Amino acid sequence: MNCRKHTLVTMVLAGLLGMPALWGEGASPKGEAPLPEAARTAAEGWSQKEAAKKENAPAQAKADKKELAAPISNVPVKPPFKKEIREVELKLQRGQLISEAIGDVDGDGKQEVVDLLGNPVVEKSSFMGDLYIVVKEVGKKDVKYFIRPQNLGGYDPYLMLADVTGSGAPNVIVAAPTGGTSGMVDFRILDFTGKKPDEIFTAADNRGVQIVGTYLDGYRARLQFPNLPGKMQEVVIDLSRNEDAYRTLNVFDETGSVLPSGQRPYVQGISELIPMDTDSDGVDALITTQKVIGAVQAVPIGYVRTLWAYRAGTWQAQDVSFRTELYTKPAYKTSDRVTGKSGYEIIPLPLDTPVGNLYYPHFQKFDAKLAWKMNHAMEMFYRSKIRDASFGSRLHLSYDVKYAGKNYASILVMGLYSDHEMNEPIIQGFNFDLRTGEAVPLKDLIRPTGKFWTMARNEAQAAGISLTEKDVKGFYYDGAVLGLFYGDNREFDLEEDKVLPFMIKNRLEEEFLTSQSKEEKERNMEKK
């Protein structure tokens, strides 16, 4: 405001100072008030100063000429005082440190500190926007690399390191959960081995595998994968379990015929991304999960799991699988409440840990002593993994209830432990005899064991895998597949038509049925 007044006064004075020359000494414009005394005094003072400058101009010019004639010295002129300079890292002071990792991300043989920074979009919110990456050498202050991924923000974002390109240097993976019921996570992967940082997994890559979904008469849905020739082309899914919801939402009529509502099943973007070396070549592939949504978002039709490899600068799908509890045997997610054949329940129980919210499977509505024995075994496994997690590392654990029978239950725990540039996959199968609460060895499920292992060895050899009984470290069974874990957390699956002949006389007295025999038994029960 003071500057504005000063400018206004100067402009007024400048205009007034020119008036005497036009109007004459002491004159004023016709019809206007005479010049105020204060303005006249200021104008006269300015005129006297200008006149004095003109009189002294010749003397000043001589003095300036005399100074120029003096010899030029090579001694630098010292300023009267040294101005103090404060070093400021302009890039860093704009954001909060969110996550950090250490690794040789550019492959120069020196370790770098990788920082993920950002700012809350709303005060006191965990949603961070304007995310960017700063890379420095360990122990150095200078910024070595800086990159701001495009359109990236999310709740409690984090980063991890994994070599997904095969360069020998770990890439930086940024994960930003978007929140809400969709469970989607926005991922970016950055490469620092070139002349400048490169975003090799972009927002477009988060779309994952694309499908074409249509509803069919009879409470069914068809999913097609047109962009994956030679792989899974089409899947037909039974939706009759939720037919009431689909009728209410005008997808089907009372007879199960499709209504012309224009609704279609669709696949969401990626909700999970795990780097994992699946073929022991030293390079991590990406395993992504996407939800397939029908009329009710909270009840997905199923899940698409894709194995991606980085080839010639692009992400190429190597394998695509589709699983849903409506399609084959239930593959329950961590958040589900599972009811077994005899009425017991398996629920997700929260475990208070310093590494975040973890949930482990918990038996209830069951014999108290037996339930405690099984729950204690699984809880101790979770806690052992939590103890192994060091400061700055990340631990992700989830589980699937693979089988919940009368005398037998199978639960698969999966996860990933990330510590700087090291990623360790976690796979553990829990198989319980519900009559005793004890763990079930595989030999109690299959008989005769000798013939079974001959069959398993032949099937593995046909797939190019060397597998013996001694190689197997764990297993699970989901009613359709017997999964055998061997080597460095690798899995070999035997289909039900190969396995069930050896499970008829199992020691648990569990009645294992094929998909076909189960359907026939259910139809016979309905007729009765």
Secondary structure, DSSP 8 states (H G I E B T S, - for coil): -HHHHHHHHHHHHHHHHHHHHHH-TT---TTS----HHHHHHHHHHHHHHHHHHHHHHHHHHHHHHHHTS---SS----SS--------TTGGGSEEEEEEEE-TTSSSS-EEEEEEEEESSTT-SEEEEEEEEEEETT--S--EEE--TT--EES-EEEEE--SSSSS-EEEEEEE--STT--EEEEEEE-SSSS-EEEE-TGGGG-S--EEEEETTTEEEEE-TTSTTS--EEEEE-GGGHHHHHHTTSB-TTS-B-SS----EEEEEEEEEEE-SSSSS--EEEEEEEEE-S-TTS-SEEEEEEEEEETTEEEEEEEEEE-TTTSS----TT--EE-TTS-EEEEEEEEETTEEEEEEEEESS-HHHHHHHHHHHHHHHHHHHHH--TT-EEEEEEEEEEE-SSEEEEEEEEEEEETTEEEEEEEEEEEETTTTEE--GGGTSSSHHHHHHHHHHHHHHTT----GGGEEEEEE-SSEEEEEETTTEEEEEEHHHHGGGTTT-TT------HHHHHHHHHHHHH-
